[in-house]
Amino acid sequence: MRHVAHLFLLTLAALLSGCASQRRATATADSGNQTFQTALAALESQRFVVDIDEVYTRKGKRLDTYQSYVRMQGPQLEVSFAPDLFGPRNSHRMDQMRATDEQGRIERIGTKANGDVQFRIHGRWGWQQRSRSCLVTLFHNSDRVFLEFRTERDRPEGTAKGTLRPLDR
């Protein structure tokens, strides 16, 4: 009888500890989902800032950065990279990647099978103000985004990762 009681208590303890860990996992998933929904709403309302913290060269080299961002407030689009990102030898490229466009627009492309949502930002930036685009992928249950900058001929120009946050009203 004593053995059955110990077995019962052991089973009960295992079940209750499983429920507690399940509750914590659900709470974490809910906060991730809320972050994702806030970021998604900011993209759809065209009122957001992407704080870029990683830039990748065409050869795949990772560069950490700060003071780099993509900001959209209605049709006003601003793309800016930190002055020291490209170095003194490539400063002419820096001018091409810092600009403001008053007629920017964003369109939702769709949702990938894994839940990531994709948008495309259209605008004119660069020293010749040519039409360019930026593919924005919002990762599922996160406020992290992947940015792929493309030229007027739809060729890859560079990629970056960052955190999306809504603009304050």
N, C-alpha and C positions, 0 to 999 in steps of 0.2 A: 504494500500500500504506500509506504514511504517513497519507494522508487517511482511509482506512478505520479505522486504529488510533485516530486522533483522534476520529472519529465514534463508535466503540465506547466509548472512555473517557468522552466527553461523555454518551452515553446511560446508561452505568453510573452516573455521578455524579448524573444527574437522578433515576434510580430510587432510589438510596440516600438522597438527600436527601428524597425523598418518603416513604420508609419511616420516617425519623427524625421527620419532622413528624407522620406518622400516629400514631407511638408516643406523642408528646407529647399529641396530641389525645385519644387513647384514655385516657391517664392522667388528664387533666383531666375527661373524662366519667365515669371511674370514681370520682373523688373527689366529683364532684357527685352521682352516684348513691348513694354511701355516705352523704353528708349528707342526701339525700332519704329514704333508708331509715331512718336514725336518727330523723329528725323524724317520719316516718310511724309508726314503732314507739312513739314517745313519745305521739302522739295516740291511738293505739289502746289504749295501756295507761293512759290518763288521768293521766299524770304529766308535765306540761309547763308551760313558761312561754313566753308570747309577749311579747317585749320590743317594745313599740309605739314606732316612731320617726316615723311620719307619721299625721296625722289629717286627714280631709277633712270639711268642712262640707257641709250639704245643697246649697249652691250650688256646691260643687266647689272651694272655696278650700282650699289645702294649708297645714297648720300643722305645723311640726316640733315634736316633743315629746321629753321624756325622763321617766323615772320613771313611765311609764305601762305597764301590763301586764295580761294576762289569765293567771291561774294556775289550774291544775286538778291536784288531787292526790286521785285517787279521786273520791268524790262531792263533795268540798269545792271549790267554785268561788269565785274571788276576781277581781273586776274593779276596776281602779283607774286613774284618770287623774291626771296631774300637776296640782297645785293652780292653777298659773297658766295652764292651757290655755284655759279659757273666759273668763278675765278677771273683774274685779270685778262687772260688770253681770250676768253670767250665772252667778254662783256657786251659785244654787239648782239649776241643771242639774248642777253638779259633784256635788252630794249624790246625785243620781239615778244617777250613773255610778260610784259607789264603794261596793261592797258585797261581802258574803260570803254564800254560800249553802251550806248543809251537804248539800243534796240535789240537786246539779247532776248532769247526765248528758250524755253525748255519743253521737251516733249517726253512723255513716258513711252518707253519702248516695250516693256513687258516684264514678266516675272520668270526667272529661270526655274528649272525643276527643283533646285535646292532651296528655293525661297528668296534668293537675292533679287532685288528689284533694280531694273536698269532705266536710266534716263539719258537723253542726249541734250546738251546745251549747245545752242547755235549762237555765234556772235562774230564780231569783227574785232580782231586784235592783232598786234604786231605792228612793226614800223610802217608797213604799207596798208594797214587796216584791211587785210584780206579776210574773207570769210573762213572761219575755222570752227571746229566743234570739239566738244569734250564729252566722252562717254563716261557717265557716272554710274557705278555699281554700288548700291547700298547693300551691305552684307546682312543676311537674315539674322534677326534678333540682336541687332547691334546698331551703333551709330557710326561705325567705321565704314569708309568708302574707298573705292579704288577708282582713280581717275586716269583716263587715257586721252591725251591731247592729240588731235589730228589736224593735218594741214588742210588747205583749201582743196587739195586733190585727194583728200581722204586717206592720206598716208600717216602712219604713226609718227608722232613727233616727240613723245615722251610720256612717261607714266608716273603716277604718284599715289601715295596713300595718305589718308588723313581722317579726321574726326569731324562729323557734320553736327552743327548746332543751329537751332533756329535763331533768327535775328530778333532782337528785342523790338517791341512795337514802338 
